[in-house]
Amino acid sequence: MTRPFYSWDGDTLVLNILGTPNAKKDAIGKVKGHQLCISVKAVPRAGKATDYMVRFLADEFDVTTSDIQVVTGRMNVNKVLRIKAPKRLPDVIAQQELC
């Protein structure tokens, strides 16, 4: 059995992410193994792509940027994020929740 790409800790969503900086567009992609692929247009320089990703995901999950904590991977493509009380779930997660 494969590890899930997300879990819940109370009302906090914990996401395993495989980030792709310097992409053509910002997008939440497919699940690859135990990670959710997230692409952002930002250039990977001194954590700026991670900061950009947090802002992008804040809009996608309808939370503030302060509701998103980068647990691991600030300077790496492999990341773990905690999103406090997301008001909206992207389709890739919402479909999993229905199963």
DOMARVEX-118191 format. One record per atom (N, C-alpha, C, O, CB): residue in three letters; x, y, z. Coordinates in steps of 0.1 Angstrom, whole numbers, plus 5000, padded with zeros to 4 digits. Glycine has a CB too. Layout:
<sites>
AlaXYZ;...
</sites>
This chain:
<sites>
Met500849885000;Met500050005000;Met500950135000;Met501950135008;Met499050005012;Thr500550224992;Thr501350344991;Thr500950445002;Thr499850445007;Thr501250414977;Arg501950525006;Arg501650625016;Arg500750735010;Arg501050774998;Arg502950685022;Pro499850795017;Pro499050895011;Pro499851025010;Pro500851045018;Pro497750925020;Phe499451115001;Phe500151244999;Phe499651345009;Phe500251455010;Phe499951294985;Tyr498551315017;Tyr498051415026;Tyr497451335038;Tyr497151215037;Tyr497051505020;Ser497351405049;Ser496651355061;Ser496051475069;Ser496351595066;Ser497651275070;Trp495151445078;Trp494551545086;Trp495051535101;Trp495251425106;Trp493051535086;Asp495451645107;Asp495751655121;Asp494751745127;Asp494951865128;Asp497251705123;Gly493651695131;Gly492551775135;Gly491951845123;Gly491551785114;Gly492951875146;Asp491951985124;Asp491452065112;Asp492552105103;Asp492352195095;Asp490552175117;Thr493752055106;Thr494952105098;Thr495251995088;Thr495451875091;Thr496152125107;Leu495452035075;Leu495751945064;Leu497251945063;Leu497952055062;Leu495151995051;Val497851825063;Val499351805062;Val499551755048;Val499051645044;Val499851715073;Leu500351825040;Leu500551795025;Leu501951755023;Leu502851835027;Leu500051905016;Asn502251645016;Asn503551615011;Asn503551664996;Asn502751624988;Asn503851455011;Ile504551754993;Ile504551814980;Ile505851794973;Ile506951794979;Ile504351964982;Leu505751774960;Leu506951774951;Leu506751904943;Leu505951914934;Leu506951644942;Gly507652004946;Gly507452134939;Gly508252144927;Gly509352084925;Gly507952244949;Thr507752214917;Thr508452244905;Thr508552394903;Thr507552454899;Thr507752174892;Pro509652454906;Pro509852604904;Pro510052634889;Pro510352544881;Pro510952664912;Asn510052764885;Asn510352804872;Asn509452744861;Asn509952714850;Asn511852774869;Ala508252714865;Ala507252654855;Ala506652754847;Ala506752874849;Ala506252574863;Lys505952714836;Lys505252804827;Lys504052864834;Lys503652974831;Lys504852724814;Lys503352784843;Lys502252844850;Lys502152784864;Lys502752674867;Lys500952814842;Asp501352854872;Asp501152794886;Asp500052694885;Asp498952724879;Asp500752914896;Ala500252574891;Ala499252474890;Ala499352364901;Ala500452344905;Ala499252404876;Ile498252314905;Ile498252194913;Ile498052074903;Ile497052074896;Ile497052204924;Gly499051994904;Gly499051884894;Gly498551754900;Gly497651754908;Gly500451864889;Lys499051644895;Lys498651514899;Lys499451464910;Lys500451524914;Lys498751414887;Val499051354916;Val499751284926;Val500851194920;Val500551124911;Val498851204935;Lys502051204925;Lys503151124921;Lys503751054933;Lys504351114942;Lys504251204914;Gly503450924934;Gly503850844946;Gly503150894958;Gly501850884959;Gly505350864948;His503850944968;His503250994980;His503251144981;His503251204992;His503850934993;Gln503451214969;Gln503551354969;Gln502551414959;Gln502251354949;Gln504951404966;Leu502051534962;Leu501251614953;Leu502151714945;Leu502951784951;Leu500151694960;Cys502051704932;Cys502951794924;Cys502351934923;Cys501151954920;Cys503151734910;Ile503152034927;Ile502752174926;Ile503752244918;Ile504952244921;Ile502652234940;Ser503352314907;Ser504252394899;Ser503952544901;Ser502852584903;Ser504052364884;Val505052624902;Val504952764903;Val505952834894;Val506952774890;Val505252814918;Lys505552954889;Lys506353034880;Lys507653094886;Lys508553124879;Lys505553144874;Ala507653104899;Ala508853164906;Ala510153094904;Ala510152974903;Ala508553174921;Val511153174904;Val512553114902;Val513053074916;Val512853144926;Val513553224896;Pro513652954917;Pro514152904930;Pro515452974935;Pro516552934932;Pro514352754929;Arg515253084942;Arg516353154947;Arg516153204961;Arg515153274964;Arg516653284938;Ala516853144970;Ala516853184984;Ala515453164991;Ala515053244999;Ala517253334986;Gly514753064987;Gly513453034993;Gly512253114987;Gly511153094991;Gly513553055007;Lys512553194977;Lys511453274971;Lys510453194964;Lys509253234964;Lys512053374961;Ala510853084958;Ala509852994951;Ala508852934962;Ala507652924959;Ala510552884943;Thr509452904973;Thr508552844984;Thr507652954989;Thr506452924991;Thr509452794995;Asp508153074991;Asp507253184995;Asp506153204985;Asp504953224989;Asp508053314998;Tyr506453204973;Tyr505553224962;Tyr504453104962;Tyr503253134961;Tyr506253224948;Met504952984964;Met504052864965;Met503052884976;Met501952844975;Met504852744966;Val503552934988;Val502652954999;Val501553054995;Val500453024999;Val503452995011;Arg501953164989;Arg500953254985;Arg499953194975;Arg498753214976;Arg501553384978;Phe500453124965;Phe499553054955;Phe498652954962;Phe497452954960;Phe500452974945;Leu499152874971;Leu498252774978;Leu497352844988;Leu496252784990;Leu499152674986;Ala497652954994;Ala496753025002;Ala495453064994;Ala494353045000;Ala497353155008;Asp495653104982;Asp494453134974;Asp493653014970;Asp492453014971;Asp494953204961;Glu494452904967;Glu493752774963;Glu492952714974;Glu491952654972;Glu494752684958;Phe493452724987;Phe492752664998;Phe491952765006;Phe491352735016;Phe493852605008;Asp491852895001;Asp491053005007;Asp491453025022;Asp490553025031;Asp489552965006;Val492753035024;Val493253065038;Val494253185036;Val494553225025;Val493952945044;Thr494753235047;Thr495753335047;Thr497153275046;Thr497253155050;Thr495653435059;Thr498153345042;Thr499453285042;Thr499953245055;Thr500753155057;Thr500453385035;Ser499553315066;Ser499953275079;Ser499353145084;Ser499753095094;Ser499553395089;Asp498353095077;Asp497652965080;Asp498452855074;Asp498152735077;Asp496252965075;Ile499552885066;Ile500352775060;Ile501752775066;Ile502452875066;Ile500452795045;Gln502152665071;Gln503452645077;Gln504252555069;Gln503852445065;Gln503352595092;Val505452595065;Val506452505058;Val507152425069;Val508052485076;Val507452585049;Val506852295070;Val507452215081;Val508852175077;Val509752195084;Val506552095083;Thr508952125064;Thr510252085059;Thr510352125044;Thr509352135038;Thr510551935061;Gly511552145039;Gly511752165025;Gly511752305020;Gly511452335008;Gly510852085018;Arg511952405029;Arg511952545025;Arg512852565013;Arg512552645004;Arg512352635036;Met514052505012;Met515052525002;Met515152394993;Met516252364988;Met516352565007;Asn514052314992;Asn514152184985;Asn512852164978;Asn511852224981;Asn514352074996;Val512852084968;Val511552054960;Val510651964968;Val509451964966;Val511951994947;Asn511151884977;Asn510351804986;Asn509951874998;Asn510851925006;Asn511151674990;Lys508651895000;Lys508151985011;Lys507051915019;Lys506351825013;Lys507752115006;Val506951955031;Val505751915039;Val505152045044;Val505852125050;Val506151815051;Leu503952065041;Leu503152185045;Leu502052155054;Leu501352045053;Leu502752265033;Arg501752245064;Arg500552235072;Arg499652345069;Arg500052465070;Arg500952225088;Ile498452315065;Ile497452425062;Ile496352415072;Ile495552325072;Ile496952405047;Lys496252525080;Lys495252535091;Lys493852565085;Lys493652665079;Lys495652635101;Ala492952475088;Ala491452495085;Ala491252545071;Ala490652645069;Ala490852585095;Pro491652465061;Pro491352505047;Pro489852525044;Pro489052435048;Pro491952415037;Lys489452625038;Lys488052655035;Lys487652585022;Lys486452565020;Lys487752805035;Arg488652565014;Arg488352505000;Arg489452394998;Arg490552415001;Arg488252614989;Leu489052284992;Leu489952174988;Leu490052164973;Leu489052154966;Leu489552044995;Pro491252164967;Pro491352144953;Pro490852004949;Pro490751914958;Pro492852154949;Asp490451994937;Asp489751874932;Asp490551744935;Asp489951644939;Asp489551874917;Val491851744934;Val492651624936;Val492551574951;Val492651454953;Val494151654933;Ile492251664960;Ile492051624974;Ile490551594977;Ile490251504983;Ile492551734984;Ala489751684972;Ala488251664974;Ala487851534968;Ala486951464975;Ala487551784967;Gln488351484957;Gln487951354951;Gln488451244961;Gln487651144962;Gln488551334937;Gln489551254967;Gln490051154976;Gln489151144989;Gln488951044994;Gln491551184980;Glu488751264993;Glu487851275005;Glu486551195003;Glu485951145012;Glu487551415009;Leu486051184990;Leu484851124988;Leu484950974988;Leu483950904990;Leu484251164974;Cys486150924986;Cys486350774986;Cys486250715000;Cys486350595001;Cys487650744980;
</sites>
